[in-house]
C-alpha cells in the first residue's frame, strides 16, 4: 500500500501582513472576552472597549462605521 502524501497548508500571501496579523490578534481577544461576558466574568463596558479596539483596526471607512 502506498502511503498518502501529507497535505501542506499554504498561507495566503496577505496572511503575513502586519495589519492582518493585528486583526487576527484582536479578534482572538474579542472572542475570548465575549466568552467571558457570556459566563458573567466580564461586564458589558469592558467588552465594549475590546470591541471598539477591534473595530479600530478593521479596514472600514468612517462612512461604513456610521451605517452599521
N, C-alpha and C positions, 0 to 999 in steps of 0.2 A: 504494500500500500504506500502510495506517495504522500508524504506529509504536506498538509496545506501550508501555503505561504501566509505569513503573518501580514495582516493589513497594516499599513502605516498611515497614520493620520497626518495629513498635511494641513498646516495652518494657513489661512488666507494671508496674503501679503500685508493686508492692513491690520492684522491682529497684533502686530508688534508696535504699532504707532502709539506714542505716548498718550494721546487723547483717548484711544480705545482702551488702553490699559487702565487709565484713570476711571473711565466709565464703568468698566468691569469691577474694579476695586470698590467704587462707591455703591454699585448695585448690590454687591455681596453684603456690604454693611447695611444697606437698606432692607434687604431680605431678612437678615438676622434681627434687625431692630423691629421689623413688622412681626416677626415670630414672638419676640419678647412682649410686644404690645398685646398680641392676642392672648398671651399667657398672663397678662396683667403684671408683667415685670417692668413695664415702661409706660409712662403716661403719653398722652397724645401730643403734648408740647415737644417732648424730646423726639418723638417720631417725626413730627412736622419739620423740625430743624434738619434732621438727617435727610428727609425727602427733598427739602429745599437745596441742600448741598448737592444731592444727586442731580436735581433739575438744573443747577448752575453749570454743570459740565456737559449736559446734553446738547447736541448740535441743533438747537432750535432758535429761530429768530424771536425777537421780542413780541412780534405780532402773533406768532404761533402760541406763545405762552398765554397771551391775553384771551385768545379764543377758547382755550380749554379752561 
